[in-house]
Amino acid sequence: MSHKLTPKQLKVLSMLASGMSTVQIAREIKLRRETISRWRQIPEFTQEYDRLMDEVRFALKSKVTGVMDAAIKRITYEVESSYGEPKRIRALLHVIKTLEK
Protein backbone atom coordinates (compact mmCIF):
# COMPACT_ATOMS: atom_id res chain seq x y z
CA MET A 1 0.00 0.00 0.00
CA SER A 2 1.41 3.36 -1.02
CA HIS A 3 1.22 6.18 1.48
CA LYS A 4 1.72 9.86 0.65
CA LEU A 5 3.28 11.61 3.64
CA THR A 6 1.27 14.42 5.18
CA PRO A 7 2.74 17.81 6.15
CA LYS A 8 2.55 16.74 9.82
CA GLN A 9 4.45 13.53 9.08
CA LEU A 10 7.09 15.51 7.20
CA LYS A 11 7.39 17.86 10.19
CA VAL A 12 7.87 14.87 12.51
CA LEU A 13 10.54 13.49 10.18
CA SER A 14 12.39 16.79 10.24
CA MET A 15 12.22 16.89 14.03
CA LEU A 16 13.45 13.30 14.33
CA ALA A 17 16.35 14.03 11.98
CA SER A 18 17.27 17.07 14.09
CA GLY A 19 17.72 14.77 17.09
CA MET A 20 14.49 15.35 18.99
CA SER A 21 13.00 12.41 20.86
CA THR A 22 9.59 10.95 20.12
CA VAL A 23 8.38 12.22 23.51
CA GLN A 24 9.55 15.78 22.75
CA ILE A 25 7.96 15.73 19.31
CA ALA A 26 4.68 14.32 20.58
CA ARG A 27 4.50 17.01 23.23
CA GLU A 28 5.41 19.85 20.88
CA ILE A 29 2.98 19.04 18.09
CA LYS A 30 0.34 17.42 20.27
CA LEU A 31 0.48 13.87 18.95
CA ARG A 32 0.46 10.58 20.78
CA ARG A 33 3.78 8.76 20.89
CA GLU A 34 1.96 5.71 19.57
CA THR A 35 0.99 7.66 16.45
CA ILE A 36 4.63 8.46 15.73
CA SER A 37 5.58 4.82 16.39
CA ARG A 38 2.88 3.70 13.97
CA TRP A 39 4.11 6.17 11.34
CA ARG A 40 7.60 4.75 11.71
CA GLN A 41 6.23 1.45 10.36
CA ILE A 42 5.14 3.08 7.07
CA PRO A 43 7.72 2.26 4.36
CA GLU A 44 7.59 5.77 2.82
CA PHE A 45 8.11 7.32 6.26
CA THR A 46 11.10 5.07 6.91
CA GLN A 47 12.58 5.77 3.47
CA GLU A 48 12.26 9.53 3.96
CA TYR A 49 13.78 9.27 7.45
CA ASP A 50 16.73 7.33 6.02
CA ARG A 51 17.17 9.94 3.29
CA LEU A 52 17.14 12.79 5.81
CA MET A 53 19.62 11.00 8.06
CA ASP A 54 21.94 10.47 5.07
CA GLU A 55 21.84 14.25 4.55
CA VAL A 56 22.60 14.87 8.23
CA ARG A 57 25.51 12.42 8.19
CA PHE A 58 26.93 13.96 5.00
CA ALA A 59 26.73 17.49 6.45
CA LEU A 60 28.37 16.37 9.69
CA LYS A 61 31.10 14.51 7.85
CA SER A 62 31.79 17.63 5.76
CA LYS A 63 32.08 19.77 8.90
CA VAL A 64 34.40 17.29 10.60
CA THR A 65 36.56 17.09 7.49
CA GLY A 66 36.77 20.89 7.38
CA VAL A 67 37.85 21.09 11.01
CA MET A 68 40.45 18.36 10.51
CA ASP A 69 41.83 20.07 7.40
CA ALA A 70 42.13 23.37 9.28
CA ALA A 71 43.87 21.64 12.20
CA ILE A 72 46.33 19.90 9.88
CA LYS A 73 47.15 23.18 8.10
CA ARG A 74 47.71 24.88 11.43
CA ILE A 75 49.95 22.04 12.68
CA THR A 76 51.99 22.30 9.49
CA TYR A 77 52.36 26.04 10.03
CA GLU A 78 53.35 25.58 13.69
CA VAL A 79 55.90 22.86 12.88
CA GLU A 80 57.47 24.85 10.03
CA SER A 81 57.51 28.11 12.02
CA SER A 82 60.52 28.98 14.12
CA TYR A 83 58.03 30.18 16.74
CA GLY A 84 55.92 27.02 16.73
CA GLU A 85 54.12 26.41 20.02
CA PRO A 86 54.41 22.81 21.29
CA LYS A 87 51.27 23.25 23.41
CA ARG A 88 49.30 24.42 20.39
CA ILE A 89 50.58 21.50 18.32
CA ARG A 90 49.55 19.04 21.05
CA ALA A 91 46.12 20.67 21.28
CA LEU A 92 45.62 20.46 17.51
CA LEU A 93 46.73 16.83 17.46
CA HIS A 94 44.22 16.15 20.25
CA VAL A 95 41.46 17.72 18.11
CA ILE A 96 42.37 15.47 15.19
CA LYS A 97 42.49 12.32 17.35
CA THR A 98 39.13 13.18 18.87
CA LEU A 99 37.51 13.75 15.48
CA GLU A 100 38.89 10.49 14.09
CA LYS A 101 36.86 8.47 16.60
C-alpha positions as a printed Julia matrix, in Angstrom:
101×3 Matrix{Float64}:
  0.0    0.0    0.0
  1.41   3.36  -1.02
  1.22   6.18   1.48
  1.72   9.86   0.65
  3.28  11.61   3.64
  1.27  14.42   5.18
  2.74  17.81   6.15
  2.55  16.74   9.82
  4.45  13.53   9.08
  7.09  15.51   7.2
  7.39  17.86  10.19
  7.87  14.87  12.51
 10.54  13.49  10.18
 12.39  16.79  10.24
 12.22  16.89  14.03
 13.45  13.3   14.33
 16.35  14.03  11.98
 17.27  17.07  14.09
 17.72  14.77  17.09
 14.49  15.35  18.99
 13.0   12.41  20.86
  9.59  10.95  20.12
  8.38  12.22  23.51
  9.55  15.78  22.75
  7.96  15.73  19.31
  4.68  14.32  20.58
  4.5   17.01  23.23
  5.41  19.85  20.88
  2.98  19.04  18.09
  0.34  17.42  20.27
  0.48  13.87  18.95
  0.46  10.58  20.78
  3.78   8.76  20.89
  1.96   5.71  19.57
  0.99   7.66  16.45
  4.63   8.46  15.73
  5.58   4.82  16.39
  2.88   3.7   13.97
  4.11   6.17  11.34
  7.6    4.75  11.71
  6.23   1.45  10.36
  5.14   3.08   7.07
  7.72   2.26   4.36
  7.59   5.77   2.82
  8.11   7.32   6.26
 11.1    5.07   6.91
 12.58   5.77   3.47
 12.26   9.53   3.96
 13.78   9.27   7.45
 16.73   7.33   6.02
 17.17   9.94   3.29
 17.14  12.79   5.81
 19.62  11.0    8.06
 21.94  10.47   5.07
 21.84  14.25   4.55
 22.6   14.87   8.23
 25.51  12.42   8.19
 26.93  13.96   5.0
 26.73  17.49   6.45
 28.37  16.37   9.69
 31.1   14.51   7.85
 31.79  17.63   5.76
 32.08  19.77   8.9
 34.4   17.29  10.6
 36.56  17.09   7.49
 36.77  20.89   7.38
 37.85  21.09  11.01
 40.45  18.36  10.51
 41.83  20.07   7.4
 42.13  23.37   9.28
 43.87  21.64  12.2
 46.33  19.9    9.88
 47.15  23.18   8.1
 47.71  24.88  11.43
 49.95  22.04  12.68
 51.99  22.3    9.49
 52.36  26.04  10.03
 53.35  25.58  13.69
 55.9   22.86  12.88
 57.47  24.85  10.03
 57.51  28.11  12.02
 60.52  28.98  14.12
 58.03  30.18  16.74
 55.92  27.02  16.73
 54.12  26.41  20.02
 54.41  22.81  21.29
 51.27  23.25  23.41
 49.3   24.42  20.39
 50.58  21.5   18.32
 49.55  19.04  21.05
 46.12  20.67  21.28
 45.62  20.46  17.51
 46.73  16.83  17.46
 44.22  16.15  20.25
 41.46  17.72  18.11
 42.37  15.47  15.19
 42.49  12.32  17.35
 39.13  13.18  18.87
 37.51  13.75  15.48
 38.89  10.49  14.09
 36.86   8.47  16.6
